[in-house]
Amino acid sequence: MSALPDLIASVALAALALYMVSGGADFGGGVWDLFATGPRRERQRVLIETSIAPIWEANHVWLILVIVLLFTAFPRGFADILTGLHVPLSLMLLGIIARGSAFVFRHYGQYDARGHARWGTVFAVSSLVTPVFLGACLATLATGDMLLIAGRPQPGTLTAWLGLLPLAAGLFTLALCAYLAAVYLTVEADDPSLKDDFRRRALITGALVAATAAASAAAAHHAAAPFAKALFASPWSPRPPARNRPRRHRRPRRAVHPPLPPRPRPRRPADPAHRRRLRPRPAPLPRPPPPHLRRRRRPRRHPTASSPPPSPSAPSSSSLPLHHAPRLQRRFPQRRGRWVPVARSSRSADRRESS
């Protein structure tokens, strides 16, 4: 749901751009009808009338689409815009109505010279004024000077469209409409002399478009700083070349100095009281003695013939039968290489000897 308002706003913006490209050329045609000069001025006006007549009514469909989308999708914004910009919007709508009516009345009153000239003047003046009001309305929205609380405009809201930026944007819109009309009429003209006239006018108005665009940009930095920052930081906006581009975050250059000689390390005094205090080290573990001082382990001595004879109470392994030897080994464990007999009693020994 959050993407739906953005989509509707994008459609309204595209419709407004199409209205400027198509309907703006109609306003520019009225401008050139007012400034028609020279021996070919009547032929210029006839060319303007024949070029505008088939499409001037259909071009207003895009403006109607913008208005319908605004009051359908954004009713609160539409109410605030009509309240704060009531004066310039009303003058713009009156100019559109007067322009269309004068264009039709001039066509049907061509047999009356005075009526034809009068309606031609109304058509030209309304075409000259209407783009200025349209650009002023759009620039006033960009400034953010309109303040309405509970639908009521605050002081300074109704006159916000009289500022510097709205005036510069209105002149820029007028120059752009005149430029589009001169380019289109250059293509529409069949006479080479008329082509040269409108080509020359297109070059002049192109320079005026550049000048008014620069003036609008300078006024935007003064009157609408957030809008100007967002506009000129966009990826499609032109940027100055790298050499002349001002650096916002300029780091100071570091001076290059020769390397300093190493500092001499201070010698520690011999007095232990002035030494640096260190953490107490644990006592070292005792090291094993060297190999030539180690005590050799006495090897075990097994019972041999040279071993001392066993005690008379303990029987020897040679006097017993072979099957008694394992039992004797279990009963008489070894201690230090000897057999230590354990006598049970004298009776058992005598009984063993008699057997």
ZALUMNU-427014 format. One record per residue (C-alpha): residue number from 1; x, y, z; chain. Coordinates in steps of 0.2 Angstrom, whole numbers. Layout:
<rs>
NUM, X, Y, Z, A
...
</rs>
This chain:
<rs>
1, 0, 0, 0, A
2, 15, 12, 3, A
3, 20, 11, -16, A
4, 2, 16, -22, A
5, 4, 35, -18, A
6, 21, 35, -26, A
7, 14, 27, -41, A
8, -1, 40, -42, A
9, 11, 54, -39, A
10, 23, 48, -53, A
11, 8, 47, -65, A
12, 3, 64, -61, A
13, 20, 71, -64, A
14, 21, 62, -81, A
15, 5, 70, -86, A
16, 11, 87, -81, A
17, 27, 85, -91, A
18, 16, 79, -106, A
19, 5, 95, -104, A
20, 21, 106, -104, A
21, 28, 98, -119, A
22, 12, 98, -129, A
23, 1, 112, -122, A
24, 16, 123, -118, A
25, 20, 124, -137, A
26, 2, 131, -139, A
27, 6, 145, -126, A
28, 22, 148, -135, A
29, 13, 150, -152, A
30, 3, 163, -144, A
31, 19, 172, -138, A
32, 26, 172, -156, A
33, 9, 178, -162, A
34, 11, 193, -151, A
35, 29, 196, -157, A
36, 26, 193, -175, A
37, 36, 206, -185, A
38, 43, 210, -202, A
39, 35, 209, -219, A
40, 30, 190, -216, A
41, 21, 193, -199, A
42, 4, 189, -207, A
43, 11, 173, -214, A
44, 18, 169, -197, A
45, 2, 171, -189, A
46, -7, 160, -202, A
47, 6, 146, -199, A
48, 4, 147, -180, A
49, -15, 146, -182, A
50, -15, 131, -194, A
51, -2, 122, -183, A
52, -12, 124, -166, A
53, -30, 122, -172, A
54, -30, 103, -173, A
55, -23, 99, -156, A
56, -25, 114, -144, A
57, -41, 106, -136, A
58, -34, 89, -134, A
59, -18, 95, -125, A
60, -28, 100, -110, A
61, -33, 82, -107, A
62, -16, 80, -98, A
63, -20, 95, -86, A
64, -37, 88, -82, A
65, -29, 71, -78, A
66, -17, 80, -66, A
67, -32, 88, -57, A
68, -42, 72, -56, A
69, -28, 62, -48, A
70, -24, 76, -36, A
71, -42, 78, -28, A
72, -45, 59, -29, A
73, -29, 52, -22, A
74, -23, 67, -11, A
75, -39, 76, -6, A
76, -30, 85, 9, A
77, -16, 91, -2, A
78, -27, 96, -15, A
79, -37, 107, -3, A
80, -22, 115, 4, A
81, -15, 119, -13, A
82, -31, 127, -19, A
83, -32, 137, -3, A
84, -14, 143, -2, A
85, -13, 146, -21, A
86, -30, 152, -24, A
87, -25, 168, -33, A
88, -12, 162, -46, A
89, -22, 146, -50, A
90, -38, 157, -53, A
91, -28, 168, -64, A
92, -20, 154, -73, A
93, -38, 146, -76, A
94, -44, 163, -82, A
95, -30, 164, -94, A
96, -33, 146, -101, A
97, -52, 150, -104, A
98, -48, 167, -112, A
99, -35, 160, -123, A
100, -46, 146, -130, A
101, -61, 158, -132, A
102, -51, 171, -141, A
103, -43, 158, -153, A
104, -60, 153, -158, A
105, -68, 170, -159, A
106, -53, 176, -170, A
107, -56, 162, -182, A
108, -74, 166, -184, A
109, -71, 185, -185, A
110, -58, 185, -198, A
111, -69, 195, -210, A
112, -70, 210, -197, A
113, -52, 218, -196, A
114, -55, 226, -179, A
115, -63, 211, -171, A
116, -49, 199, -178, A
117, -36, 211, -171, A
118, -45, 212, -154, A
119, -47, 194, -151, A
120, -29, 191, -158, A
121, -22, 202, -144, A
122, -32, 193, -131, A
123, -26, 177, -137, A
124, -8, 183, -137, A
125, -8, 191, -120, A
126, -17, 176, -111, A
127, -4, 165, -119, A
128, 10, 176, -112, A
129, 3, 177, -94, A
130, -3, 159, -91, A
131, 14, 150, -91, A
132, 20, 163, -79, A
133, 7, 159, -66, A
134, 9, 140, -69, A
135, 28, 141, -65, A
136, 25, 152, -50, A
137, 13, 139, -43, A
138, 25, 125, -45, A
139, 39, 136, -37, A
140, 29, 141, -22, A
141, 25, 123, -18, A
142, 44, 120, -18, A
143, 48, 134, -6, A
144, 37, 128, 8, A
145, 31, 145, 13, A
146, 13, 140, 13, A
147, 7, 137, 31, A
148, -11, 131, 34, A
149, -17, 126, 51, A
150, -34, 117, 51, A
151, -37, 123, 33, A
152, -34, 141, 37, A
153, -20, 150, 29, A
154, -8, 159, 40, A
155, -1, 177, 37, A
156, 10, 177, 22, A
157, 3, 161, 14, A
158, -8, 170, 1, A
159, 7, 181, -5, A
160, 20, 167, -5, A
161, 19, 166, -24, A
162, 25, 184, -26, A
163, 43, 179, -21, A
164, 59, 179, -30, A
165, 59, 161, -34, A
166, 41, 160, -41, A
167, 45, 175, -52, A
168, 61, 167, -59, A
169, 52, 150, -62, A
170, 37, 159, -71, A
171, 49, 167, -83, A
172, 58, 151, -85, A
173, 42, 142, -90, A
174, 37, 156, -102, A
175, 54, 155, -111, A
176, 53, 136, -112, A
177, 36, 137, -120, A
178, 42, 149, -132, A
179, 57, 139, -136, A
180, 46, 123, -139, A
181, 34, 133, -150, A
182, 49, 140, -161, A
183, 56, 123, -163, A
184, 39, 115, -168, A
185, 35, 129, -180, A
186, 52, 127, -188, A
187, 48, 109, -193, A
188, 30, 114, -198, A
189, 35, 128, -210, A
190, 36, 124, -228, A
191, 43, 141, -234, A
192, 62, 142, -231, A
193, 60, 160, -226, A
194, 48, 156, -212, A
195, 60, 141, -207, A
196, 74, 154, -205, A
197, 63, 166, -195, A
198, 58, 153, -182, A
199, 75, 145, -182, A
200, 82, 162, -177, A
201, 69, 164, -164, A
202, 73, 146, -157, A
203, 91, 150, -155, A
204, 87, 167, -146, A
205, 74, 158, -134, A
206, 87, 144, -131, A
207, 99, 157, -124, A
208, 84, 164, -113, A
209, 80, 147, -107, A
210, 98, 144, -101, A
211, 98, 162, -93, A
212, 82, 160, -84, A
213, 86, 142, -78, A
214, 102, 149, -70, A
215, 92, 163, -62, A
216, 80, 150, -55, A
217, 94, 139, -48, A
218, 102, 154, -39, A
219, 85, 159, -32, A
220, 81, 141, -27, A
221, 97, 141, -17, A
222, 92, 157, -8, A
223, 73, 153, -5, A
224, 71, 134, -6, A
225, 88, 127, 1, A
226, 82, 109, 4, A
227, 73, 108, -13, A
228, 89, 115, -21, A
229, 100, 103, -12, A
230, 89, 88, -16, A
231, 88, 93, -34, A
232, 106, 97, -38, A
233, 112, 81, -28, A
234, 102, 70, -40, A
235, 112, 59, -52, A
236, 104, 67, -67, A
237, 108, 85, -62, A
238, 124, 93, -71, A
239, 139, 95, -60, A
240, 154, 107, -63, A
241, 170, 100, -70, A
242, 182, 92, -58, A
243, 195, 106, -58, A
244, 182, 120, -54, A
245, 171, 109, -42, A
246, 171, 116, -25, A
247, 177, 104, -11, A
248, 165, 103, 3, A
249, 176, 93, 15, A
250, 193, 99, 11, A
251, 207, 91, 21, A
252, 222, 102, 26, A
253, 238, 97, 17, A
254, 251, 89, 28, A
255, 268, 98, 27, A
256, 282, 86, 23, A
257, 296, 88, 35, A
258, 313, 79, 35, A
259, 314, 64, 47, A
260, 319, 68, 65, A
261, 334, 59, 72, A
262, 330, 45, 84, A
263, 329, 50, 103, A
264, 343, 43, 114, A
265, 337, 31, 126, A
266, 340, 36, 144, A
267, 351, 24, 153, A
268, 344, 17, 169, A
269, 354, 21, 185, A
270, 363, 6, 194, A
271, 354, 10, 210, A
272, 339, -3, 211, A
273, 329, 9, 220, A
274, 327, 20, 205, A
275, 323, 6, 193, A
276, 306, 4, 185, A
277, 295, -7, 196, A
278, 290, -23, 188, A
279, 278, -36, 193, A
280, 285, -49, 204, A
281, 290, -64, 195, A
282, 286, -81, 201, A
283, 300, -92, 209, A
284, 309, -102, 196, A
285, 305, -121, 196, A
286, 319, -132, 202, A
287, 330, -138, 187, A
288, 335, -156, 187, A
289, 354, -159, 190, A
290, 366, -162, 175, A
291, 367, -180, 169, A
292, 384, -183, 177, A
293, 377, -178, 194, A
294, 361, -188, 193, A
295, 359, -203, 205, A
296, 359, -219, 196, A
297, 345, -231, 199, A
298, 351, -247, 206, A
299, 345, -261, 194, A
300, 335, -275, 201, A
301, 344, -291, 206, A
302, 335, -308, 201, A
303, 338, -323, 212, A
304, 353, -332, 206, A
305, 365, -346, 213, A
306, 375, -333, 222, A
307, 360, -326, 232, A
308, 359, -330, 250, A
309, 350, -346, 254, A
310, 332, -344, 259, A
311, 326, -346, 277, A
312, 323, -364, 283, A
313, 305, -361, 286, A
314, 302, -356, 268, A
315, 302, -370, 255, A
316, 312, -367, 239, A
317, 305, -368, 222, A
318, 318, -381, 217, A
319, 311, -393, 231, A
320, 293, -392, 226, A
321, 285, -401, 211, A
322, 283, -391, 195, A
323, 265, -389, 197, A
324, 267, -380, 214, A
325, 279, -367, 207, A
326, 266, -354, 201, A
327, 257, -355, 218, A
328, 273, -352, 226, A
329, 276, -337, 216, A
330, 260, -330, 220, A
331, 262, -333, 239, A
332, 280, -327, 240, A
333, 281, -310, 231, A
334, 298, -302, 227, A
335, 306, -288, 237, A
336, 322, -280, 231, A
337, 326, -295, 220, A
338, 323, -308, 233, A
339, 310, -321, 237, A
340, 302, -317, 254, A
341, 293, -332, 260, A
342, 278, -331, 271, A
343, 277, -346, 283, A
344, 260, -351, 288, A
345, 264, -363, 303, A
346, 276, -376, 308, A
347, 263, -390, 305, A
348, 260, -386, 288, A
349, 279, -385, 284, A
350, 281, -402, 293, A
351, 267, -409, 283, A
352, 274, -403, 267, A
353, 291, -410, 271, A
354, 284, -427, 275, A
355, 274, -427, 259, A
</rs>
